[in-house]
């Protein structure tokens, strides 16, 4: 966990370490589901290409399934991407701070996690009604008579991915707080 490599077990409460492991296992499971979805889409696209070229019989709904799957894959894998420190950001300032001022580095990490938490919370809040609307109305993607698929599963994956990312961000902000406390030294 690159985001948390500076938190030593001695400076971190046991409850936090256990909670982090539990949440990380859930995040890893979501990531695996995203990877399996990528493999399924690859098989589907290849089957469609082979069906078109060799047998002149394409698979119905491949473009719709691919477009919906891309959204699902992003939201299934973004919590793990954040957890592993792979979200795009500038490391120049953070690297310099990390070498010279550990508490300032941790403070910037906490600000980043808190701001990202607020942004994802807004996204989650806005996505909730869209899920309900797609569920209640039975909204679908595709063309009647050829291929249709409900869109509520993708909207549900967005909610799950946002929630998992919010938990990761909260843990990261809390972990940064532990780093700040550890950098100040032991309390007397």
Rosetta blueprint (number, residue, H / E / L):
1 X L
2 X H
3 X H
4 X H
5 X L
6 X L
7 X L
8 X L
9 X H
10 X H
11 X H
12 X L
13 X L
14 X H
15 X H
16 X H
17 X H
18 X H
19 X H
20 X H
21 X H
22 X H
23 X H
24 X H
25 X H
26 X H
27 X H
28 X H
29 X H
30 X H
31 X H
32 X H
33 X H
34 X H
35 X H
36 X H
37 X H
38 X H
39 X H
40 X H
41 X H
42 X H
43 X H
44 X H
45 X H
46 X H
47 X H
48 X H
49 X H
50 X H
51 X H
52 X H
53 X H
54 X H
55 X H
56 X L
57 X L
58 X L
59 X L
60 X L
61 X L
62 X H
63 X H
64 X H
65 X H
66 X H
67 X H
68 X H
69 X H
70 X H
71 X H
72 X H
73 X H
74 X H
75 X H
76 X H
77 X H
78 X H
79 X H
80 X H
81 X H
82 X H
83 X H
84 X L
85 X L
86 X L
87 X L
88 X L
89 X L
90 X L
91 X L
92 X H
93 X H
94 X H
95 X H
96 X H
97 X H
98 X H
99 X H
100 X H
101 X L
102 X H
103 X H
104 X H
105 X H
106 X H
107 X H
108 X H
109 X H
110 X H
111 X H
112 X H
113 X H
114 X H
115 X H
116 X H
117 X H
118 X H
119 X H
120 X H
121 X H
122 X H
123 X H
124 X H
125 X H
126 X H
127 X H
128 X H
129 X H
130 X H
131 X H
132 X H
133 X H
134 X H
135 X H
136 X H
137 X H
138 X L
139 X L
140 X E
141 X E
142 X E
143 X E
144 X L
145 X L
146 X L
147 X E
148 X E
149 X E
150 X E
151 X L
152 X H
153 X H
154 X H
155 X H
156 X H
157 X H
158 X H
159 X H
160 X H
161 X H
162 X H
163 X H
164 X H
165 X H
166 X H
167 X H
168 X H
169 X H
170 X H
171 X H
172 X H
173 X H
174 X H
175 X H
176 X H
177 X H
178 X H
179 X H
180 X H
181 X H
182 X H
183 X H
184 X L
185 X L
186 X L
187 X L
188 X L
